Amino acid sequence: MTEFASVPQTTRPVAGEIEAGWRPGEFVLRNAWFAVAHSPEISARPVLRMVHSQQYRIWRSEDGQVGASCPRPETGDVFSNDTSLAAPVHERFGHVWVWFGNFDDADPELIPDIPFLAFDAAPPEYARGFNYFHSTYELVLENILDLTHVDFVHGSFRGASHPAQEDEVRFESTSETVTMIRTTRGKPTSQYQREQLGVTEEFQDQTLFAHVFIRSGMCFLHSRYTSAPSIPLMQTNTPESRTLTRANYAFGIEQTTNDHYRHAWPQTASTIGEQDESVLRPQNPRYLDKGPRPDFSTRFDAAGLQYRKRHNALVERQKSGDLSYISGDLNAPGLADTFGVFRPSQSN
């Protein structure tokens, strides 16, 4: 079932008791599809990708089909015809997906839906790429759900921290996803929008969205402005190891008619990734330390706290042997309407 909550303005900072026992990177969630490569990257020459330290070798056959294999458990990281297992693999939304978990449970219907990317085509090269974060993927997702971090870490792109006329935070969640929506009124126009897009209004209204898939680490990010365009972003956040996350990204460039913006905005991805890395890299070892430490939170952390709660619940289910999905909890209907996006018929 979908859970909805609105966080009142009057909530005061409190010690984070709800996330007691939160230890990112200590338990590996299984039975999930991971988008490990952009489709155009895969050719006859195999490439190597990692998911939770498990190796996958991926290639494209002469007939254009993708294939994947991983070493047998008893052979470690040895790849050969005798020591490798065929791994479930699927191509969708311009990405190659591999299944991590029990191979017999690999159902393509469990691939997360991306409502702003073409079903069977990849975005152009300028609208896709990747970043690396030296962090567990759980901390990457928690950082993404804190939509106030954009004021401080990405202020030049999204608008610097400034008391807004209104600032409302709310979230929705299922057992598999968490969505955060932040609405602000009278927020300063960012330096990027003024210089690159010629926005002259000093202040404008914004609605920011972040949607994360707990098992696979994938997320969507999108913004709506009263005076500027925006492009939705899909980011994979694949855990290569406990301390390294590969973030392939793709922009839904068809969602804007502003040709300059659709080419210019994807170019900011590497800089924004570096800004996130500057926050995540020093944060990661603090959570690996098992010593006692207080966590504090404000009303803006509500979605992050809900993410911790939902993640811990999934961990407990999987510890008991339940790797299944609850019906309707992965791809809830209406997400495209919430984000204000549409499915393009093909990639430009």
Helices and strands as residue ranges (DSSP letters): E 3-7, E 14-15, G 17-19, E 32-38, G 39-41, E 47-51, E 54-60, E 66-71, G 73-75, E 84-86, E 89-92, E 95-100, G 103-105, G 108-110, G 125-127, E 128-133, H 137-145, H 149-153, H 155-158, E 166-173, E 177-188, H 191-197, E 203-213, E 219-225, E 233-235, E 238-241, E 244-251, G 253-255, H 259-264, G 265-268, H 269-288, E 296-297, G 299-301, H 302-319, H 335-339
